[in-house]
Amino acid sequence: MRLFEGTPFDRPPRCEKCDQLEEECICPPEPPFRIPPEQQTARLSIEKRKKGKRVTVIRGLPAEGNDLPELLKQIKDRCGAGGALKDEDLEIQGEQLDRVRETLQQMGFKVKG
């Protein structure tokens, strides 16, 4: 609800680009902001969890500028393993360090660890 909606002072919202009413605007939507993979460094490590389980953890990739759920899906498919997204960390089940490193490098990311 807008501040003056329903009053004589109400002005419908307008597009910032073409200055048309938002309902009549035909401007294409802006693509989401993405950081190129070449400008990012992923840090890999293997951590031990409960009951001796090991996971490969990918850190250093910001949530803003990346589609982390899609990236996680691609890495899980490539490794044939499960995984999870915790905060900004990607976790892949098992010791998948070599496969994850290879996959990220093919996508264009710099990899450390």
N, C-alpha and C positions, 0 to 999 in steps of 0.2 A: 504494500500500500504506500502510495506516495504521500508526501506531507500535506499537500493541498487538494488531494483527490476528492472530487465531489463538490468543490467550491468554485466560485467564479474565478479564482486565481489559478486554477488547475491548468497546467500546460502538459499535454502528452509528451512522453519522451521521444527524442529525435536521434537519428543516427549521427554519430560524430563525423563520419566521412562525407555523406551526401546531403545531410541536413533534412532528410525526409522523415516522416513519421516512422517509428520502428515497425509498425504493421505493414507499411508500404515499401520499406527499404528492400532493395534487391542486391545490396553489396554482398560479396562472398564472405563467409566467416573467416577470421584470421586463423591460420594454422597454429597449433600450440607451440610454445617456445621449446626448442630442443637444443641441447649442447652437443656439438659434433663429437663422436666417439674419440677422434684423434686428440681432442683437448682434455681427455679424462684419463685418470689412472686408477685402475682397480687393484686393490690389495687383497691377495689371497692368503688364506691360512687354513690349517686343519685344527679343529678343536675336538676335545673329548667331552662327551655328554654323559648322562646317567647310564649306568649299567655297561660302561665301556663302549658305547656307540660313538662313532666318529662322524663329523660333518665337515664339509668344505664351506668356508665362509668367505663371501665376497664383500669387501668394504670399500668405502671411498667414492661411491657413485651417489651423487645427490638425487633426492627424490624430485626436486624441481629441475626440469630440463631433461628428464629421462622418463621412459615408461617402464618402471621397474617390474610391474607384474608381467608385462609382455616379455621383457628380457629374461625374467625367471623362467617363464614357460619355454622359451627357446633353449635355454641352457638345460632344463630338465629333460626336454625331448632329446637333446643331443647326447646327454649322459645316460639316459634310460633310468633315471632315479627320481625319487621324490624330492621335495624341497619346500621351503617356506620363506616368506618375506617378513622379517622382524625389524621394525623401525625402518632404517635404511640399509639393513644388512640382508643379503641374499644367502640362504643356507641351502646347500645341496647335500642330501644324505650320502654318506660313505666318503671314502677317500678318492675324490674325483679331481684332484689337483691338476693333473696333466690334461684331461679332457676339457676342464673349465678354462684353463690357460689357453689352449688351442682355439676353443670356440670364441673367447673374447678377443683374441688377436685377429681371428678371421673377420670379426665384426669391426675391427679398427681400433679397439681400446688398447691403451698401454697397460701392461700388467707387471706388477711387482709381487714377489713372494712365491 
